């Protein structure tokens, strides 16, 4: 009986959360007509950056020719800016790419990873996050930050 109640409570929490999202989106559509267009453009930009990251990991880490990387991909871009004496731009691009990868991993874990690996943990939701979920996500982000840098 208690298991059925906890499942019911979980579904109620999900329904309440989806209702607040629906209510907020209805309000946003009245106030900001260009919001969804900019969100679409931002999503396309992030999709392109994600594809570039996948290609870089594939060509730099996975594909090896005579024990050397097949193509240095992002490294060529960063080295080009360093050779032209505009190293600050290289640093800015590298910082943007690393933070993008870190946030993608973080958002992916809070949205999907906790459902598949640890179903008893709840995703990070504003004003509704349990302490064990917060501690797990904090520890996982510490592990990701070490691997990214």
N, C-alpha and C positions, 0 to 999 in steps of 0.2 A: 504494500500500500504506500509506504513512504517513497519507494522508487517511482511509482506512478505520479505521486504528488510533486517530486522534484522535477520530473520530466515535464509535467504540466506547468510548473512555475517557470522553467526554462523557456518553454514555448510562449508563455505570457510575457516574459521579459523581451523576447525577440519581437513579438507582435507590438508591444509598446514602443520599442526602439524604431521599428519600421514605420509606425504611425507618426512618430515625431519627425522622422526624416521626410515623410510624405507631406506633413504639415509645413515644415520649413521650406521644402522645395516649392510648394504652392505659393508661399509668401514671397520667395525669392523671384519666382517667375513674374510676379506683378511689379516688383521694385527694380529688378535688374534685367532688362531684356537681352543685353549682350553677354551676360554672365555665362550662359551655356555655350556660346560660340567661342569665348576665350577658354573655357574649360575644355572644349573639343580640341582647340589648337594646342593647348598645353598637353593634353593626352597624346596627340600625334607626335609632339616633340619628345615626350617621354618614351613613347614607343620606339622612335628612331634611336634615341640614346641607348635604350635597352638592347636593340638589335646590334648597335655598334659594340656594346659590352660583350654580347655573346660572340660576335665575330672576333673580337680581340682575344677573348679567353680561348676560343677555338684555335686561332692561328698562332698565339703566343705560347699557350700551355699544352694543348692537346696534340697538335700536329708537330712532330719533330722530324727533321731531315738531317741525318748524320749527327744526331744528338744536339742539334741546334734548332731554335724556333724557326718555323717556316717563314713568318713575316712579323716584323715588330709593330705593325699597325699603329696604335696610339703612341708608342715610343717615338716613331718617326715624326709625328706632329709636334710632340713636346720638344724633341731635339732640334727641330727646325726653328722654333721660336728662341731656343737657347743660343743657336748659332747666329741669329740675327740681332743679338743683344737686346732682346725684349723678353728676358727671362721671367719678369713678373707676370706676363700673359701665360707663359707655360705653367707657372705656379697656380694661377687662377683656374686654368682649365683642369689641371690635375686635382685641385681641391674640389672643384665642382663635380668632377667625375666620381671621386671617392665618396663625397657626401651623398651623391645621387645613389650610388650602389649601396651605401650604408642604409639610407632611408628606404630604399626598395626592399632590402632584406628585412628591415624592421617592420614595415607595413605588411609585407608578405607573411611574416611570422604571426603578427597579431591578427591578421585576417584569416589565413589558411592553416598555418603551421600548428597552432594550438589545437585546432579541431582534429587534425590527423594524428599527431603524436601524443598529446596529453589532453584527452577529451574532458577531464575534470576541471581544467583551467578555463577561465573565461577570457575572452579577448579584452583588450584595454578599451574601455568605454568611459567617457567623461562622467564623473560623479558616480560611477557604478563598478569600479575596478576593485577586486578583492586584493588583499595584500599578497597572497601567494602568487597570483598572476603577475603583479607588479614586480615582485622579487625575481621571478623566473625570467621575465622579459628583460629586466635590467642585467641579470647575469648573462643571458644570451647575447645582448647587445655588447657586453664587454668582450665576449668571445669573438663576435663579428668584427669589432673594431680592431682587435689584434690581428685578425687574418687580412683585413683590408690594408692595413698600414704595413 
